Each structure stands twice: as C-alpha cells, then as structure tokens.
Amino acid sequence: MNNLDTFHESLKYIQQKTINILNTVTRKDIEKINRWFFKANRIFVYGAGRSGLVSKAFAIRLVHLGFQTFVIGETIGAPVKKGDLVCIVSGSGETIPAVMTAEIAKNLGATLMVVTGKQHSRITKFADIAIVLAADCTEKERKRFAPLGTLFEASAWIFLDGIIAELMKNKKETEESMRSRHATLELP
C-alpha cells in the first residue's frame, strides 16, 4: 500500500494486532467467566474514558441477554452486594476510579472480573480473574495507525462481544429473543 492509503494500512494493522492480542485468551478463562455470569445475582460494569464506552456497550448486550445489569456511576443503579459480578475494563489497570471500584467491590464480597492491558497493575490485585489484553507495542506503526489505547480498547470490545456470543449460546438465546429486550422507539 502507498503512503496515501493510511486508512487501509491502519485497518490492516489494527486487525492483525487484535487477532494476536485476543489469541492469548484461554478457553479455561472463558469457561470460568461463563460460570460466574450464571451464578451472579446481578452484573455491574465499569470503565473510565474509552474503556467506559466499551463497558457500556457490553452492559447493553447483557441486558439484551436478560441479565440484570447496571453501569457503575450512572444515575440509575443499585448497590453492589455479595453474590454480584463486577466487570471492570481498564487499559492501564491504574486508573484511580477503576482501582477504587475494584477494591470496594471486593470488600463488599462481589466477584471481580477485570479486563486490562497490564498483568502487574493495581487493579489485578483485586481481581478473581484478570483477562490481560496486552496491547503494548513499541513499533512506530502503532503510533501512526492505532494511537494511545486503541489496540486495547478494540481488543476489549471484541473480547466482550465474544463473551456475549458464549453467554448467548449457553443461555439458549437467539438474536430474535435478544431483540425482544432491545429498547427502541422506532416506528413499525
């Protein structure tokens, strides 16, 4: 590709990197996460910045699957309690509100799933399971084609959508049954 086609070079770079990152997730971890979702009383999600947007997208799909789901920090919520599952997305694993949320959730007796880019971060110390999507790349192409946390955020979004597909299968849901829970104000 020539230098004028940055768009396609970026897409190719991001696709290849996310495949490499996501291939590190083990089947054992997916099965453990799946069990936790079915055991949880309620699901809570949290993230800050772009990780927060990924978390919110995940929460919407969980609602479509019929899970009672809340986004921590939103005006409509519930208190986290023992028996709940808290899912936090934090690329650095060091974002102060995310680390504080993790600590509080653990102190309240919730199960904690963390999706992060850093294995040895403050947030992983509280996690019952930490899915590490290590997106650290020192290649100069990363700065041009996937600046800042793009690789982590894209990988986290795809990972969580994969979790949705797994839950959908195990819950025996279909796209049609999910659509019945889809909030819409569209005209027929």
N, C-alpha and C positions, 0 to 999 in steps of 0.2 A: 504494500500500500504506500501511496505517496504521502508526503507531509501535509498535504492539504486535506486529507481524509481523517482528521483527528477523531471524529465521531465514531467511525467504524473501528479504528485502532483501539479506541477506549473500550468499546463494547467487547471486542475480542479479548482484550487484556482482563477486563472485569470478569467475563465468563470463565476464562481459564483459571484465574486466581480463586474464584469462589468454588469451582469444582475441586481444586486442590485443598482448600480450607475445609470444605464440607466432607471430604473423603476421610477426614480424621475422626469423625463421629462414629462411635461403635454401636453395634446392634444391641449390646448389653445395656448401654446407657439409654437407648430408645425404649427398650422394654421396661426399664426401671421407671422412666418418666411416664410411660403409658399407665403403669400400675398406680402411680401416685395420683394421676388425674382421676382415675376411677374410685380411689379411696377418699379423695378430698371432699370435704363438706362444701367448700366454695373455693373459687380461684381468684387470686389477686395478681395484678401485673403492675410493673413499674419500670420506668426508664426516664432519663432526662434527655432533652435535646432530640436529636435524630433517633437515638435509641428509644426514646419515649414514643416517638411516632411508630416505630416498629412494634413496640409493646402494645400500643393501642390497636394497631391493625390485627395483632394476634388476639386481643381481647374480643374484637368484633367477631372473628371467626369462632371463638369459643362459645360466644352467645348463640351464634348460628347453629352450633352443635348441641345446644341445650344445656350448657354448663352455666351455673350461676357465677357470673364473672364481674369483677369490679376493677377499675383502674385507680390505683392509689394516688391520692392527691386531687381527684376530681370532686366536684361538689356533691354528686350522688355516690354514696359509698356505704360501707358497713365496717365495723371493727374486725380486724384480723383476730382469729381465735385459734386455739389448739384444734388440730384436725383440718385446717385450711392449708392450701398450697399457694405459696407466693413465688411468682416468677419475676426475676429482675434481669433486665438487659442493661449492661454497662460495658462499653468497649474497653475502657481503661481499668475498670474494676476499682477505681479510686475516687469516683465522683462522690462527693461528701453526702448528698441526699440519698444516693443509692446505697452507700455503705451503712448509713444510719438506718435506712429502711430494712436492710438485711439484718442488722443487729436487733432491731426492735422485733421483727418477725420471729427470729429465733427465740428471743426472750419470751415471746407470747406462746411458744410451742408450735408454731407453724412449720411445715416442711418447706424448705427453701431450695428452689432451682434457680441457678444463676447462669446466664449466657454472657460470656465475657471474652475479651481478646487476650487477657493476661492470666496465665496459670497462677503466678505468685503475686496476687493482689490482695488488698484488704478485704474485698467482698467475698473472695473464695474461702476465706477462713470461717465464714458463717454458713456456707452452702452445704446442703445434704448431697447435692450433685452440682458440679460446675462443668458446663459444656464450654470448652475453650476453643474458640474460633480464632486461632492465632493468625492475624492478618498483618503482622509486622513484615514489611518488605522494604529492603534498603535499595531496591532497584530505582534508578532515576525515572523509569517509566511510570512508577506508582504515583509520583508527584504530579506528573502530567495527565495521566489517564484516570486516576482514582484518588483524588486529593483527600487529605485528612482521614476521616474514619470510614470512607466509602466502602472499602472492602469488608470491613467488619459488619457494617450496617446491612449491606446487600446479603452477606452470608447469613446473618442473624435472621433476616426476613425470610429467606428461602428455607433455612433450618426450621423455623417455627411453622411455616406453611407445610413442611414435611411432617411435622408433629400433628398438624391438623388432619392431614391425609391418614395418618396412622390411627388417630382417635376416631376419625370418621368410619374407617373400616371396622375397628373393634367395637364401636357403638352401633354398628349396622345402620348407619345414616346414609342418606343419599343426597345428592345435590338438591333434589326436589324437597326432601324433608327439611333440609337446611334453609331453603328458600322460604319455607313457611314461617321461619323465625326471623327472616330478613326484614328489617324496618324499612318501609318505603312509603312514600307519599305519591307514587307515580299514578297517573291516570290509566285506567284499563284501556 
